[in-house]
Amino acid sequence: MAHLALYRKYRSQKFADLIGQDPVVRTLQNAIEKGRTAHAYLFTGPRGTGKTSAARLLAKALTCVHGPAPEPCNECENCHSIMDGSAMDLIEIDAASESGVDNVRETIVEAVDYHPTTFRYKVFIIDEVHDLSRNAFDALLKTIEEPPAHVVFILATTEFNRVPPTIRSRCQRFEFHRGTVQDLHKRLAQVAEAEGIQAEPAALGVIAKMADGGYRDALTLLEQAMVTADGPITQEHVFQQLGLISEDALDALIQAVHNAEPRPIVEKLDEIYRSGRDPRTIVEAMLMRLSDLMRASYGLSSSTSNDSSLEAATRSLSVEIGQADLIRLQGRLAKIHALIRDVTIPRVWLESSLMGHSDPPPVAAKDPATVPTPRAASQAAAPAPASVQPLSEDPKAQELTTIWKKVYDELAPQAKVVAVRLAKTRIIPVSPGVALVEFERLVDLDYVQERPKAQGAIRESWRRHGGEGTELVFGAAAKQAPSPAEPETVTVELPLEGSRLIAAVKDVFGQPEGGKQT
């Protein structure tokens, strides 16, 4: 016999087994007891929360030989036929693969005219109903609105908003919620005991947290850990098998960033990299751990096990860092997470970003020797960005600034909107082979990041002018507000049009050569 996955083997066979959906269970059972069942139901909620299982339970309760009953007996022929998938009067449709109008007409519209062969009702379960085409919904509408007395429809969807209002209004809606970490942990412990598997409570807690409220996902992760474990399932084994990062490693990295210690940051990142974790996974794990620390700082439980020592360690670290710094770290990592998917060398960029976060703020005063000299009047048609300047006398910084000015000079007459967006930027060498294009205004950074073609044009010009050995990354400046000494500038966000727009463009870029307007 073929192996049966845990989520199928332990599918709820009674309403009492449907953990975490008490309001749904109570309402359905009351309706069956009072004989006030509906002809159409709509089950909505995230994946893996029991919608299809509840649909089959409702079908069993309605068609049980001893029913309709609030709880199916699971012993009669009707219940067994639904459990083993041989019931002829239970028609299950996967709308993701049978979304066309012809499928609906053949499988549903024409079939409702025939009475059930053995059951009390002919039950149609349509999974992922939101994937039906518009014509299929139109074909289904009249049948759902006035079905024969022997037909019951149960629709399930993870995207309620994609179900047409005409269908929704004809169904009784039941909303399924994500399971809590405690509910998932309890269910995993039950399954592990039934399978004769020893598992540490902390290991089950990690799996419960990773399942993100989905019972099916939790059982799938547990089965993966069972297959790969040579003995009891330990927390360390779960971390290794699922590609996760231990809390100890995350705490050490977070402390290093908080304490502004560049060397421990690099050492901890190298240690995590050697275990096979990618930069995006590291950032996501840090955000999850910071969420636990933030909850602990407010006195909320974040642990999934009954280990008081883990709770105490989490609470102690949250107090050490403090709520204000926890919020600041979360905001910084959220920005890194949003940007890291677009970076060509994410490992180097993450390292420099975390170390840059630990750097002290730059001094307000600048060395007059570092301020670039004004450009000649003959080059005023494409002025260099006012804030593009080296941070020091470092030759590499000056070389990159020179290249960046050439890039700006080339793009200014060709792509003026992009040039305006680059007008408040500067180039900063962050590590060997990587330079940061720092935007003073977030609106300009968002504009460039949302346009891959603009980024491609910038990088191509950068390579042409001698920057082929240095990778460009885009990021926001630490301070968004300009200093009082900076001159007032014209921004492109002003509602300009017509002659006012032409005048503003001339003011920014100067008169084109030959006096011709573009």
Secondary structure by P-SEA (a helix, b strand, c coil): ccccccccccccccccccccaaaaaaaaaaaaaacccccbbbbbccccccaaaaaaaaaaaaccccccccccccccaaaaaaaacccccbbbbcccccccaaaaaacccccccccccccccbbbbbcccccccaaaaaaaccccccccccbbbbbbbcccccccaaaaaacbbbbbbcccaaaaaaaaaaaaaaacbbbbaaaaaaaaaaacccaaaaaaaaaaaaaaccccccaaaaaaaaccccaaaaaaaaaaaaaccaaaaaaaaaaaaaacccaaaaaaaaaaaaaaaaaaaacccccccccaaaaaaaaaaaaaacaaaaaaaaaaaaaaaacccccccaaaaaaaaaaaaaccccccccccccccccccccccccccccccccccccaaaaaaaaaaaaaaaaaccccaaaaaaaccbbbbbccccbbbbccccaaaaaaaaacaaaaaaaaaaaaaaccccbbbbbbbcccccccccccbbbbccccccaaaaaaaaaaacccccccccc
